Amino acid sequence: MQKEKSLSWKGVAAALTALFLLPGCFSAGSEQPSVEAPEEGVSSGVKSEESEVANTLRIGIVTGEAEDRYYRETYTDIYEYMHPELDIEIVPAIDTTRYRYLDPDSEQVRTRVPLEELQKLTEGKASVDVLILDAEMLRSAVDKGWTQPLAPYMEKTGEAEQEFAPAVINGLKDLGGGQLYALTPDYASSALYYNVDWFERHNVKPPEDGMTWDEAFALARAASGEDEEGATTYGLSFTPTLAEDPLWAIRAYTEPLGLSTFDLESEEMKVNTPQWLELWTELADMTKQGAIPLALRAATDPEKYDPFGGDLFLGEKAAMTIADSSYASDLQTAARNAQRISGFDPFEWKTVTVPVHPGKEDIGASVKLGDTFSIVSSSTRKDEAWEFIRFVTGERVQAMELHDPYRMPSRLDAIASEAEKYGYRSDAFTKLRPAEPIAEREDQAVQANPQLWQIGDAGRQLFQRVLEGQIPAKQALEQWENEGRRWLKGPFTDEGTLTFGTESPQWQTLLSLLNSKTS
């Protein structure tokens, strides 16, 4: 059966754009190979030898649909369009179409373990050739020996690690035990933005790369004060707009330090510690001094229009803030429209690296790798797999700026081009490596057992009371520990009361996954 390539308008447009950048990629008279249609209802990507096609590159993903449109439009349509002699097959380890009409709490759904299903894609002659994984799954795949080191392939084709952002290469090597097993086309990163004019007016030394958090807090105190109308200007806002959850807002501090709130395996809380106490005490003091706005809650004044939608930095209510690279575009847009914004005078701003902790000077905040691409060890098409990875992470594709607007390209040349376009310093976003994703793992635990949300909610309420001076930090942390421990001793009934039966299969699955990631 002849397989038709169904390109979306997005895919066609991207492919046509690539034609202008990549001349001579089509071969005259080339024909599409004939392939068999996938068997109806197949849940795993393992296919029989009879259905294998010589010119098919098989790409494995964890969850999704066969021929998943997101992956095709984002990564494969252009490549396949440019290589008509090649078919690309998207193969999910867990085919979500099989469970679309099933009860999500049913045994058939709950017992599917992503890592076990992914292993099936890497076994036998029908193994997939490329894996597209998030950072945590890549770590597990490397530990299991399912992926191939990339150094020999990069050396063969002239690719160099130095062409990529240090944040990307170092982060990927952390996942591979010091070796590079994958590349990624993009990543997210944050930097410290500061108002140059404000620091000059107040004769305060501006921020610089490599500052410690203690130095940043001292600057926040020195830079805080009042504007010309007597309104408070804060030295530092952890986010451009006020966060509904102050605990979430301070992840820029807690994430690189490795602070956690609970441990699933021991069912114990991890908050009644000197590090948490020092942080909450410091932030409460800075709130009282008017250096940070953490205690404030987002609110709208119906009598006064705010063109910045509560953005404290753009509204010159905060001298420093932490944001990703896309925020630079917001600042440029406001400056271009300054004449249309009543009372707004554009100001000069710059970026430096996010503050760091002593002993962890190379770890940043909110540094997240995008989809990672790796070669499967059991693949029989390793060279073709590498050529595909080389393409999706290559210079010409990144120059097209097809990545998510909240992410950055992974190559330094492409980053430099965007930095020049949007006015930020590329070094501020490329130097620091990702932190251990402790908060993300805790978020996954809450998703698997929503009743654990009570732990975070208790912490939010207690932290807010500390910031408002209603309760000492030590007392709040002790109370959070006691309340959180009660919620960790589940599982619970639907009514939220404790039960003492055996753990559910879903809960056991989560524990095994978290243990495999931390071991």
N, C-alpha and C positions, 0 to 999 in steps of 0.2 A: 504494500500500500504506500502510495506517495505521501509523505508528510508535508503539509503546507505550513510555511512559516508565516505565522500571523503576527505582524508587527503593529504595535499601537502607534498612534500619531506621535506620541512622545518618542517612541523608539525610532520611527522613521525620521523625524526631525533631527534626532541626535546622530543617526547614521549618515544622513545627508551632510550634516555639519562636518562629520569626520572625513567625508570624501574630499572636502576642500583642504583639510589639513593633511590628509594622507593620500596623495595622488598615487595612481598606479596600483591600488590594492586589489582591483578586480582583474580576473583573468578572462580573456575572451573565450566564449564558447564553453565555459565550465558549467557542469550540470549538478543539480542537487542529487545526493545519493538517496536511494529508496530505503525507507525504514518501516518497521512494523509499528502499528499503533499500540500504545501501552494497554496492557490487559485491564479491563474494567474492574475497578475496585481494588487494585493492588495497593496494599498499605505500606509495604517496604520497598526499597529501591533495588532489592536483589532480583535480578532477572536471569532467566535460563540462558544457556549458551546459544540456543537456537535463535533467541531474540537479539543477540548482540550484533552491533553493526560496526564494521571496521572503522568508519570515519565518524564515529560518535564520541564526543568528549562528555563524560558524565560528571555532573557537579552535584555534590551532596550538601543538603541543608538539614537542620535539625527538625524543624516543623514547617508545615506549609502544604502546598498542593503540587502535584506533578505539573511541570511547566509553569511554576509560580510566576505570576505577572510582575510582582515587585522585583524579583531577581532578574527576570528577563529584561525588563525596561531599564533597570539600573545598571546592569553589568553585561548581559550577554547579547542583547539584540544587535548592538553595533558590531561586536566581534563576529557574530555569525553572519551578519549581512555583508561584512567585508571578506569573509572566507566562505564562499558558497560551496566549497568542497567539503565543508565540515558541518556536522549537526551537533548541537549542544542540547543535552537533556538535563533538566532540573529534577533531582531525585530527593524527595523528603524522607528522612528517617521515620518520622511520624506523619502520615498523610492525614491532614485534618479533615479532608472530605469524608473520611470513613466514620468520623465521630460527630458530624454536623447535626445529626438527628437523634443522637443518644443523650441520655441524662449525664451531665458532666460528673456527677457523683457516683455513677455506676462503676461496678468492678472492672468492666472492660476498659474504661477510660482511665481510672485511677491507677491501675497497675502498670501502665506503660512508662517505663523509665527511659528518658531521652538518651542517656549515655549507653544503655544496653541496645537500644534501637539503632543508635549511630554506629555501634560496632559492626552491625550486620552489613552496613554499607562499605566496610573496609575489608571484607573477607571474601575469599574465593576469586575465581576468574572474572566474576561480574562486579568486581569492586569499582566504586566510583574513582575518578581521577583527581578531583579537586574537592576540598572541603571549604565551605564558607561558614565560619563559626564566630561567635562572640568571644571575648577574651577569656572568660571562665571556661567555656567548653574547649577552647584551644589548649588551655593548660592541661585539661584532662586528657585530650587526644594525644598530646606530646608525651605525657606520663605513660600512656598505654602503648606508645610506640606506633601509633597509626599514621604519623606524618613524617615527612622527609626533611632533613636539614637543607636549607637553600643555598648555603655558601658555594658548593660546587657549581650550581646552575648560574649563580650570579657572576662567578669568576669566568665561566665559559662565555657568557654573553656580554661581559663588560659592565655589569651593574655594580654599584658601590654603595655600601651602607652610608657613606658620607653624603650621598645625594638626598637622604631623607632626614627629617627632623630628628634630633637626638631624643626627644620625647617619645617618638614612635619606635625607633630602633631599640632604645633601652627598655621601653615597656614590653616590646615583643620578646626581647631576650630574657626579661624577667620571667615571662611565661614559659620559656623554653629552657630554663636552667642554665642560661648563659649562652645558648646557641639560638640562631635565627631560624625558626621553622615556618614562618609565615610573613606576609606583607599585608599592609592595609592601604587602601587608597585615600582614606581621610581619618581625621580624629578631631576631638573637641578639646579645647584648652581654655583656661581663663588667665587673666592678668589683672594687675592693679592699675586702674585708671585714676589719674589725679588732675585737678584743676591747677594748671601752672600759674594763672593769674592770681588765684587765691593765695597760693603759697608766697608769691612775690609781694603781694600787698601786705601780708602779715609777717614778712621777713622771717619765714620759717624754712629751714632746709627741706628741699623736696625729697620725695621717696627715691630709692635707687634699687637696682637689681640686687638680689641676694639679701635683702633686709630680713632680720628675724622678726617674729611676731611681737616680741617685746619692743623692738625698735619701732615697728609699725604702730603699736598702741601708744608709745610715747609721742610719735608724730600726730596721731589722732587727737591726743589731748592738747598738743601745742597748736594744731590747726583749727580746733573748734573755737567758736566765738559767736559773734553777731554780725549780721549783714548791715547795710546802710540804713535799713528800716527798723533795725533792732530785733529782727527775728533770729532765732537760733540757727546756726550753721554747724553741722556735726563734722567732726574730723574724719570719720570713717563710717560708711554704711556697707555691711557685708553683701548687700544686694542693691541694685539701683533703685528699686521700688521696695516698699516695706513688705516683708514676708509675713504671711499669715502664721507661719510656724517658725518661731525664733530658733528652735532646735535645728530645723532644716537649714536655716540661714547660716548657722555657724559651722556647717560641714566643711567650709573652706579651711577652718582651723582644725577640726577634729579628725577629718579624713586622713591628712598626711601624718598626723600624730599616731594614728592607729587606734583611736579610742572606740570602744564598742559599748553597747548598752546591755546586751545579754548574750549568753552562750546556750545554744539549744542542747548540745550534748550533755552538759552538766546540769542544765536547767537552773542556772544561776544568773543573777544580775551582775553587771560589771561597772556600775556607776558610782558606787560608794568608795571612790579611790582618791588619792591625793591629786592626781591630774585633773579629774573632773571638778574637784573642790577648788583647786587653784583657778581653773578657767571660769567657773560660775562666779566666784568671788571677784575676780578681776573685771569681768563684764558687768557685774552689778555696780561696782565702783565707777566704771567708765560711764555707765548709764546715768548714774547720779550726778556725775560731773558734766553731763551734756556732751560727751565726746562721741557717743554712738547712739543711734535711735532704736535699739533693739526692743525697748519696752513699748514703743509706739505701735498702735494698731492702724492698719490701713483704713482710711475713712475718706468720704467725699463730702465736700462742703457744697450744699446745693445753691448757696448764694454766690459762689465764686468758681468760675471756670478754670480748670487746670489744663492748659494745652499739652502738658507733658504726662498726664495720666498718673501722677504721683511719683514720677521719676525724680528722686532727690538730687541726683548728681546733675542732671540737665537743668533742674530748677535752681541750681546753686545752693542747695540746702545741705549738701555733703561735699567735702573737699576731696574725698577719695571713695572709690567703690570698686568692687570686684565683679567682673563680667567677662563673657566670652568674646571672641573676635567679631561676631556679628554686631555687637553693641557699637562698634566704631561707625558702622553705617548709620545707626540711629543718630549719633552725634553729628555726622556730616549732614544728614537730612535736616536736622534742626537748624544748623548753621546756614544752609542754603535758603531756608525759609524764614530767616530771622526777621525780615521786614514785615512778615505777616503775623508775627508773634508779639503781642503787646508786652512791653516791658522786658523783652529778652535781648541781651547783648551777647553775641557769640564770644566764647572764651577759648583760650588755648588749652589743649589737654595733651597729655602724654601717657605712655604705658610703661610699666616695669613689671618684673616678675612678681607673682604673688609671694607674700612673706613666707618664710620657711622656719622650721624648727631646728634647733641645734642638734647635730648628729643625724639629721635627715635633710641636709641642705639641697639634695638633688630631687626631692619629692615635692610635686606640686599639688594644686587643688583642682578638682573637676577636670582632670586630664583623662579622657576616655577614648580608647581606641575604637575605630569603626569596625565594620566587618573584616575579619581576617581571612586570607586566602592561603591555603597550604596544599602541598602535593601529598597524596595518599601513598604510603609506603608500598602497598600492594598493587598500585596501579601499573598497568602495562603501557601506559601512554604518558610517562613522566615528562618527556621533553615537550609534548604538546600541552600538557598541563602547565608547565613553566611558561611557555609562550603566552598562554592566556593570562596567567597571573602577571607576567611582565607587562602585558598590554593594559589591563585594568588599573595597574598602579603606575603606568608610564607617564612620561612628560606630556605627550600630546593630549591624552585624555584629561589630565589634570588641568591643562591650559584652557580647556573648554568650560571649566568651572561648573561641572555638572553635579558637584557634591551638595549635600544638604546645606542650606544657608547658615545653619548654626554649627557647622563643622568647618575644618580647614583641610586643604589638600595635604598629603603627607610628605611631598617633596619640597625641598628648600627653595628651589627656583620658583615654583608655583606659589609658595607662601610669600616669598619676597615680592612677587608681582601683585598679589592681593594686598599685601601690607602697604605698598606704595599707592595703590588705588584707594584704599580706605583710610590711610593715614596713621596706622599703628606701627609699632616696632615689632618686627617679626621675632626677635630674640626673646621678647617678653612672653611669647606663647610656645616657644620651641625648646627651651632649655630643660624644663623640669619634667621628670618621668611620672607615670601614673602611680597613685597610691594603691595599697591593697584595698580591694573593693568591699570593705567590711560593711559599710552602710547599705550597699546594694544587696549583699547577702541577707541582711536583716530585713530589707524590703521584700525580698523573695520569700522569706519565712512568713511574713505577714500576709502575703498573697496566698500562700498555701494554707495558712490558718488565720483567717481574718480576725479571730478573737484576740490575737496577739497585738492588734491595733491598740488595745487598751494600754499596753506598756508605753507606747509613744505618746498617747493622749495624756496619760498621767504625767509623764515627763514634761510635756508642753505646758500643762497647767502649773506645775510646780516651778518650772523655770520662769514663767511669766510672773509668778508671785515673788520670786527672788529678785528679778529685775525691777519690780515695783517696790521693793523694800519691805514686803509684807512678812517675809520669813527668811531666816539665815540659810545660806547655801548648804551648810552641813546638815541641818535638819531636813531640808528639802531632798537631798540626795539619799539620806537614810530612809525617808518615807517612800521615795521612788523605788529604792531597792526592795522594800517590804511589799509594796503593791505589785511590783513587777514579778517578784518571785511567785506570788500567788497565781498570776496569769500563766507563768511558765510551767506550772505543775499540772496542766491539762492532760489529755484533751477534755473538752467540755461538751455539755449537751447543747441542743439548739437554744435552750433558754438561758444559756450562759452559766449554768451551775457546774461545779466540778464533778467529773466522773472518774472512776478508778479502774476502768476496764483496760483492755489492751489498746494500743495505739492503732489508729487507722492506717491502712496501706499507704494513703497519700502522705501521712505524717512520717511514716517509716521511710518512704521514698525520699522525702526532703532531707531527712537526717542523713541518709546514706550519701546523697549528693553533696551536702555541705561538708560532710566528713572527708569525702574524696577530694574536695577543693582545698581543704585546709591541711591535709596530710602531706 
